[in-house]
Amino acid sequence: MVFDWEKAAKILHDRKPFAAFAGLKDDFECTGTMIYKEGHPILLDANGEKPYTFLGSCWAKPMLVLLDEKGQPEEIECFTTDENSPYRCHTYWPRKAVRLL
């Protein structure tokens, strides 16, 4: 299972949450990061580097967590099992997904 960036982008486009995080369920603290805030993808961190995230697993489901303006979270399973998927565990905001926002 790998994170489905196109599905995530469509959800973010439609729902327009305050912020969103991506990571692996049951291991979010080690694999997750904020990927979206206030209408924009987070492409670089404060150090000007791509934020670290690990979004592939054979046992933990990749998740998208949306936060509303009040900080209320909503967890959404957001992965593909397609062997032909262009996404891998370290894929981060591919161009096609960014265009969908």
Secondary structure, DSSP 8 states (H G I E B T S, - for coil): -EE-HHHHHHHHHHH--SEEEEEETT-HHHH-EEEEETTEE--S-TTSS------B-SSS-EEEEEE-TT--EEEEE-EE--TT-S--TT--S-HHHHHH-
